[in-house]
């Protein structure tokens, strides 16, 4: 005899999900990936904003380029000849001057004393060029404005300690390199006592195997 099959009520025990143990690991990885993606998006947005700001200023983005020292603005100069001193004798030296005008040539002569080239020196390092005047050259000072006078007389006023003979030779012979200067008058420390010089009186100070202007 077959026994009737009874429908038993479902069990109240919870059904075990065999994948539940892997869910915490998957959730943590998902959150980490989301945070990384968020940070990357933020960095990209910041870079885009900086690029827009730079472009808005009309400046193209470039790297850092070392171009050396800052530029120095200076006026045009010319090379002139002046007399410095080597072994107690006059030595012609080429230096930079603002122009070839005799005023600028003498300024270069006095300036060269602060940075003389190697092997030469100067006796003007403690002197200061106070004033330079150009007048017509005549034998009679009362006729200095005679229009027939072809040459010029240079008056140089210097302040500082008493000048030596070779210091006066530096000034006189440097000025006499200009053909329009026929004679040089030098006064010191506002004394007003002007004495006429030509380079001929300093020919004993000529460089070895060289000569000086007249």
LOROKOL-678559 format. One record per residue: x, y, z of N, C-alpha, C in turn; residue in one letter. Coordinates in pm, whole numbers, padded with zeros to 5 digits, always signed. Layout:
% residues N
XYZXYZXYZA;...
This chain:
% residues 214
+00088-00118+00000+00000+00000+00000+00090+00122+00000X;+00060+00212-00093+00139+00336-00098+00090+00436+00003X;+00199+00498+00076+00164+00599+00174+00149+00736+00108X;+00045+00805+00155+00027+00939+00095+00146+01032+00127X;+00184+01120+00028+00295+01216+00047+00240+01342+00110X;+00299+01377+00223+00253+01497+00296+00336+01619+00256X;+00270+01728+00234+00340+01856+00205+00389+01918+00334X;+00524+01907+00355+00579+01963+00479+00601+02116+00466X;+00572+02186+00571+00596+02334+00566+00744+02365+00548X;+00770+02475+00478+00911+02517+00455+00981+02543+00585X;+01110+02513+00587+01188+02534+00710+01210+02682+00735X;+01211+02720+00861+01237+02861+00900+01384+02896+00899X;+01472+02799+00874+01617+02830+00876+01655+02917+00754X;+01738+03019+00772+01776+03107+00659+01858+03032+00558X;+01837+03070+00436+01914+03008+00328+02052+03073+00322X;+02152+02992+00323+02291+03044+00324+02331+03084+00184X;+02373+03216+00169+02424+03267+00039+02575+03243+00035X;+02619+03156-00054+02759+03117-00057+02851+03227-00111X;+02793+03332-00170+02876+03444-00221+02884+03559-00125X;+02819+03547-00008+02815+03659+00086+02953+03691+00139X;+03041+03592+00155+03174+03619+00211+03260+03703+00121X;+03232+03708-00010+03315+03786-00103+03265+03927-00122X;+03143+03958-00074+03087+04092-00095+03165+04204-00027X;+03211+04189+00099+03289+04299+00161+03413+04333+00082X;+03483+04230+00025+03605+04260-00052+03572+04335-00178X;+03466+04297-00247+03428+04366-00369+03385+04509-00341X;+03316+04533-00232+03272+04670-00197+03390+04760-00166X;+03491+04713-00093+03609+04794-00060+03687+04830-00185X;+03704+04736-00275+03776+04764-00399+03703+04865-00483X;+03571+04854-00485+03492+04949-00563+03507+05091-00509X;+03502+05102-00374+03516+05235-00313+03654+05294-00338X;+03759+05212-00332+03896+05261-00357+03911+05308-00500X;+03853+05232-00592+03861+05272-00733+03787+05402-00757X;+03674+05417-00689+03595+05539-00705+03672+05660-00653X;+03739+05643-00536+03817+05756-00482+03932+05792-00575X;+04001+05693-00629+04113+05721-00721+04064+05793-00846X;+03950+05749-00898+03895+05815-01016+03856+05959-00986X;+03804+05982-00865+03766+06118-00826+03887+06210-00816X;+03998+06159-00758+04119+06240-00746+04176+06272-00884X;+04177+06174-00974+04229+06197-01109+04146+06301-01182X;+04013+06294-01165+03927+06393-01230+03951+06532-01175X;+03975+06543-01042+04002+06673-00982+04132+06733-01033X;+04236+06648-01046+04363+06698-01098+04349+06744-01242X;+04276+06671-01321+04256+06709-01461+04180+06840-01472X;+04080+06858-01385+04003+06983-01388+04090+07102-01348X;+04178+07085-01245+04266+07192-01202+04364+07230-01311X;+04421+07128-01380+04514+07156-01490+04446+07231-01602X;+04320+07194-01631+04246+07264-01737+04221+07409-01700X;+04187+07434-01572+04164+07573-01527+04291+07656-01539X;+04407+07600-01499+04532+07673-01509+04566+07704-01654X;+04543+07610-01743+04571+07631-01884+04484+07741-01942X;+04357+07743-01902+04267+07848-01949+04310+07983-01897X;+04354+07989-01769+04396+08116-01711+04518+08171-01781X;+04616+08083-01811+04736+08128-01881+04703+08174-02022X;+04619+08098-02092+04581+08136-02228+04503+08266-02230X;+04423+08289-02125+04345+08413-02118+04432+08535-02103X;+04553+08519-02047+04645+08632-02032+04729+08654-02158X;+04711+08572-02259+04788+08588-02381+04929+08536-02371X;+04957+08451-02272+05090+08397-02249+05087+08249-02276X;+05173+08202-02365+05179+08060-02393+05260+07989-02287X;+05221+07871-02255+05287+07793-02151+05420+07740-02201X;+05527+07769-02129+05660+07723-02167+05731+07670-02045X;+05842+07601-02070+05924+07554-01961+06016+07664-01911X;+06098+07633-01812+06193+07728-01755+06320+07725-01837X;+06358+07840-01895+06479+07849-01976+06577+07943-01910X;+06700+07898-01888+06804+07982-01828+06870+08062-01939X;+06851+08194-01936+06906+08282-02038+07030+08357-01991X;+07087+08321-01876+07208+08387-01829+07177+08511-01749X;+07274+08601-01730+07256+08720-01647+07159+08818-01711X;+07099+08908-01631+07005+09005-01687+07076+09100-01781X;+07004+09152-01881+07068+09243-01977+07109+09374-01913X;+07217+09429-01961+07266+09558-01913+07252+09658-02025X;+07181+09769-01997+07159+09872-02098+07275+09971-02091X;+07339+09994-02199+07449+10089-02204+07446+10160-02338X;+07498+10282-02337+07502+10359-02460+07615+10313-02550X;+07613+10361-02673+07718+10325-02767+07849+10389-02723X;+07960+10323-02750+08091+10373-02713+08185+10361-02831X;+08299+10427-02818+08401+10420-02921+08535+10393-02854X;+08631+10347-02929+08763+10315-02876+08857+10433-02903X;+08925+10479-02799+09017+10592-02810+09151+10552-02751X;+09253+10632-02781+09388+10608-02728+09416+10708-02617X;+09468+10657-02507+09511+10742-02395+09648+10694-02351X;+09714+10777-02270+09846+10740-02219+09837+10701-02072X;+09871+10575-02045+09888+10528-01909+10038+10512-01883X;+10075+10440-01778+10216+10436-01736+10261+10291-01725X;+10378+10265-01783+10443+10135-01769+10591+10158-01739X;+10635+10108-01624+10776+10119-01584+10826+10264-01591X;+10745+10358-01544+10787+10499-01538+10782+10572-01671X;+10725+10512-01775+10714+10576-01906+10568+10574-01952X;+10537+10666-02041+10402+10669-02097+10381+10550-02190X;+10262+10495-02186+10227+10380-02267+10092+10404-02333X;+10084+10404-02466+09953+10422-02531+09866+10298-02514X;+09742+10319-02473+09649+10210-02446+09514+10245-02507X;+09447+10148-02563+09312+10168-02618+09208+10140-02510X;+09117+10237-02490+09010+10222-02390+08879+10267-02453X;+08768+10233-02387+08636+10273-02435+08602+10412-02383X;+08540+10494-02470+08495+10627-02433+08356+10650-02490X;+08284+10745-02433+08150+10775-02482+08154+10825-02626X;+08256+10904-02658+08274+10954-02795+08420+10989-02813X;+08454+11033-02933+08591+11074-02961+08618+11218-02927X;+08521+11291-02873+08543+11430-02833+08647+11435-02721X;+08728+11540-02720+08838+11546-02625+08789+11541-02480X;+08672+11598-02452+08619+11590-02316+08598+11445-02273X;+08538+11366-02364+08513+11225-02332+08642+11144-02330X;+08740+11183-02412+08868+11114-02411+08937+11132-02276X;+08936+11255-02224+08998+11278-02094+08920+11209-01982X;+08788+11204-01994+08710+11130-01894+08748+10983-01895X;+08770+10928-02016+08814+10789-02025+08953+10771-01967X;+09041+10870-01984+09176+10863-01928+09170+10854-01776X;+09090+10940-01713+09079+10938-01567+09006+10812-01521X;+08907+10766-01598+08836+10645-01561+08920+10520-01573X;+09015+10520-01667+09102+10403-01683+09190+10382-01561X;+09210+10485-01482+09291+10470-01361+09225+10384-01256X;+09091+10368-01264+09021+10284-01167+09021+10138-01209X;+09045+10110-01335+09050+09971-01385+09153+09960-01496X;+09281+09988-01465+09383+09985-01572+09402+09845-01627X;+09436+09833-01755+09465+09701-01811+09585+09638-01743X;+09599+09509-01760+09708+09436-01696+09843+09486-01745X;+09934+09508-01651+10071+09547-01684+10094+09695-01691X;+09989+09776-01687+10006+09921-01689+09932+09981-01571X;+09969+10105-01538+09907+10176-01427+09882+10321-01464X;+09861+10403-01363+09836+10544-01386+09876+10623-01263X;+09906+10750-01282+09934+10839-01170+09815+10930-01142X;+09701+10902-01208+09582+10986-01194+09474+10921-01109X;+09505+10811-01043+09402+10738-00971+09341+10818-00856X;+09416+10912-00800+09364+10992-00689+09318+11130-00734X;+09319+11151-00864+09278+11280-00919+09133+11272-00970X;+09072+11389-00981+08937+11398-01038+08934+11508-01142X;+08881+11473-01259+08869+11571-01366+08751+11662-01333X;+08779+11788-01302+08676+11881-01259+08610+11954-01375X;+08689+12002-01470+08633+12080-01580+08728+12079-01700X;+08670+12088-01819+08747+12095-01943+08691+12209-02026X;+08781+12296-02075+08740+12408-02160+08823+12407-02289X;+08759+12447-02397+08827+12462-02525+08817+12608-02568X;+08933+12670-02598+08937+12807-02648+09029+12810-02770X;+09015+12913-02850+09102+12927-02966+09246+12947-02920X;+09336+12892-02997+09478+12905-02962+09537+13027-03032X;+09598+13116-02952+09676+13228-03004+09793+13250-02910X;+09892+13319-02958+10006+13352-02872+09969+13457-02769X;+09867+13537-02799+09821+13640-02707+09687+13598-02650X;+09678+13570-02519+09551+13526-02461+09438+13625-02482X;+09470+13755-02498+09366+13855-02518+09301+13844-02656X;+09363+13767-02746+09311+13751-02881+09265+13608-02907X;+09222+13540-02801+09186+13398-02814+09065+13376-02904X;+08985+13481-02925+08868+13467-03010+08893+13513-03153X;+09018+13532-03188+09053+13571-03325+09004+13463-03423X;+08917+13498-03518+08863+13395-03609+08969+13333-03698X;+09089+13395-03713+09194+13337-03796+09270+13227-03725X;+09244+13209-03596+09314+13104-03521+09261+12969-03563X;+09353+12881-03607+09309+12751-03659+09303+12645-03551X;+09391+12653-03449+09397+12548-03347+09319+12583-03222X;+09317+12487-03129+09247+12505-03002+09342+12483-02886X;+09315+12555-02780+09389+12538-02655+09295+12470-02556X;+09343+12365-02494+09261+12288-02399+09297+12329-02257X;+09197+12367-02181+09216+12400-02040+09157+12288-01955X;+09240+12234-01867+09199+12120-01785+09212+12160-01638X;+09103+12144-01563+09101+12174-01420+09085+12042-01344X;+09182+12017-01255+09189+11889-01184+09189+11915-01034X;+09116+11831-00960+09118+11838-00814+09184+11713-00758X;+09242+11726-00639+09312+11614-00578+09450+11655-00531X;+09532+11558-00493+09669+11589-00448+09753+11646-00561X;+09866+11704-00523+09953+11768-00622+09996+11668-00728X;+09985+11710-00854+10019+11621-00964+10169+11613-00985X;+10213+11494-01023+10353+11474-01059+10373+11514-01204X;+10497+11518-01244+10529+11552-01383+10471+11450-01480X;+10480+11323-01444+10429+11221-01535+10276+11225-01541X;+10210+11271-01435+10065+11287-01438+10026+11396-01537X;+10099+11507-01535+10073+11613-01633+10104+11565-01775X;+10205+11478-01787+10237+11423-01919+10125+11335-01970X;+10062+11257-01883+09949+11173-01926+09837+11259-01984X;+09805+11367-01916+09696+11454-01961+09734+11524-02091X;+09852+11585-02091+09894+11665-02206+09909+11581-02331X;+09978+11469-02322+10004+11388-02441+09879+11318-02490X;+09788+11282-02399+09660+11226-02443+09580+11329-02522X;+09576+11454-02472+09505+11560-02544+09570+11591-02678X;+09704+11585-02683+09776+11620-02806+09763+11513-02914X;+09705+11400-02881+09675+11302-02985+09569+11354-03081X;+09493+11454-03035+09394+11516-03123+09461+11630-03200X;+09461+11628-03334+09536+11727-03411+09486+11870-03392X;+09359+11888-03352+09308+12024-03334+09353+12088-03204X;+09411+12008-03111+09460+12061-02984+09607+12098-03002X;+09635+12228-02996+09772+12275-03016+09848+12288-02884X;+09779+12312-02777+09845+12329-02647+09747+12294-02537X;+09802+12263-02419+09721+12222-02304+09759+12308-02184X;+09657+12360-02116+09678+12434-01991+09616+12354-01878X;+09692+12336-01771+09647+12254-01659+09646+12339-01532X;+09535+12337-01462+09523+12404-01331+09471+12302-01231X;+09516+12315-01106+09482+12215-01006+09417+12279-00884X;+09311+12209-00836+09243+12246-00711+09198+12391-00709X;+09150+12440-00822+09094+12573-00827+09194+12685-00805X;+09324+12657-00825+09423+12762-00803+09415+12870-00910X;+09368+12833-01029+09357+12931-01136+09487+12959-01208X;+09597+12898-01163+09726+12918-01227+09741+12821-01343X;+09726+12872-01463+09733+12789-01582+09870+12801-01646X;+09928+12689-01678+10057+12686-01745+10043+12605-01874X;+10097+12661-01983+10085+12595-02112+10185+12480-02123X;+10135+12366-02170+10220+12249-02190+10199+12196-02332X;+10305+12139-02385+10295+12056-02506+10362+11924-02474X;+10332+11823-02555+10386+11691-02524+10537+11685-02551X;+10590+11780-02627+10733+11778-02658+10819+11782-02532X;+10774+11852-02430+10855+11862-02308+10859+11733-02230X;+10781+11632-02270+10779+11503-02201+10832+11390-02290X;+10906+11427-02394+10955+11324-02483+11050+11226-02414X;+11110+11267-02304+11197+11175-02231+11117+11062-02164X;+10983+11076-02161+10897+10974-02101+10833+10884-02208X;+10884+10895-02332+10827+10815-02440+10848+10667-02413X;+10757+10581-02460+10776+10436-02442+10900+10388-02515X;+10958+10282-02466+11074+10224-02533+11036+10187-02677X;+11124+10225-02768+11101+10198-02910+10971+10263-02959X;+10936+10378-02899+10815+10449-02940+10840+10599-02936X;+10736+10676-02965+10750+10821-02965+10618+10881-02916X;+10623+11010-02882+10507+11083-02832+10467+11192-02931X;+10344+11244-02920+10301+11354-03006+10386+11479-02978X;+10379+11580-03066+10456+11703-03044+10396+11788-02930X;
